[in-house]
Amino acid sequence: MPDTTVKDLVIVGGGPAGLSAAIYARRSLLDAVTLEREALGGQAILTSEIDNYPGLPHTDGFTLSDAMRAQAEDLGAQIVMDPVSSIARNQETGRFDVVTSSARYDAATVILAAGARPRHAGFDGEQRFAGHGVSYCATCDGMFYRGKHVFVIGGGNSAAEEALFLARLASKVTLIVRKDHLRAQAAVVRELEQNEKVELRLLTSIVALDGGDLPSSVTFRDNATGSTHVETYEEGSFGVFVLVGRDPETELVRELADVDDAGYVVTDERMATRTPGLFVAGDARVKPLRQIVTAASDGAVAATSAAAYLGLPVEG
């Protein structure tokens, strides 16, 4: 094993929550390191247009994430691209052993800011048009489809509720449900059925998107017969929202924190878990709204909470 590096704080995840935590950790003069597995910015960098982050209208996920990174590094934050393989707590010392693919850290505190990954529907063209016609968050991207036709894939509560939200913006919402029924609550289903802008297509799946820079055709499959057909539209006149659930990246702390039935970590308002010194920020925790702005807020709270846990003065 490599030599162990001692830190006040290890931040796991370099998305908006992790980068915000890195900024506030430096402002609290913590000796911290931020560890990211794949790409700084997390899921945010897949978003081609962001119009709801205060003070930065008409930006994109990469630009916003890169500005966060630059701000953190300008303050002296240490950011390392290295996936974390395990987090354990020493019961005698109360410190944490954080192991990565190439390093080991002895940390007084840990912030898990690994986020949650949206589940994909798996149709052809989904990855190609992600962020350019395919979205995974109605409240994030719905405004970009004002007056347009949107398809929503999913049959649960989240998909149904987001379809109703999109119906306030879009000219038409078509809910694509692979089974012969919706799994959403009866009251939500009734509201969908009564909304004139919403069309339900049961026993239907989207199997392909095609087009140029933006999608212009959708291939549907009838799940009862197996037959397929293609519908064509003007390029850029519609969007597809994949709302089939999210999987929180909380496996590293499942033994150290309480989680709900979906795997999200339960925290208090200070982002603290049941394990002293362990905090969770961003999309990985139980919360009512998962947005870049709320992730950044969580990161700030988590870092100041870590500083307070260590007995250091914090911003108030």
Helices and strands as residue ranges (DSSP letters): E 4-12, H 16-27, E 32-36, G 42-46, H 61-74, E 78-81, E 84-89, E 96-100, E 104-112, E 116-118, E 134-135, H 138-141, G 142-145, E 149-153, H 157-167, E 172-176, H 186-194, E 198-201, E 204-211, E 215-222, E 228-232, E 238-242, E 246-248, G 251-253, E 278-280, G 282-284, H 292-309
